[in-house]
Amino acid sequence: MDDAPRHLEKIKTALDSRDSESLRRAAHALKGAAANFEADAVVSAARALEDAGRAGDLDEAKRIWPSVKIETERLIDTLQRVSALT
């Protein structure tokens, strides 16, 4: 999950440039990384974003983006707190 901020930046860049294929790839990568931690909220949000990218529905992707960002930031925070305990 060290790469999560990079995935979020790629997603944001793809949204800003309206590049649905780059969006799909970045969301897919984030989904895979989150699945390693069984982070269902991130996986679900990233899957929805990936589907929107695949469909070329960038309006839907922009609607989904805030939840992807929030859920990913929650996961990062949780992992950092767990890591600090070990």
Summary of the structure (lengths in Angstrom):
residues: 86
radius of gyration: 12.4
end to end distance: 16.7
largest distance: 42.8
contacts: 263
relative contact order: 0.18
helix: 86%
strand: 0%
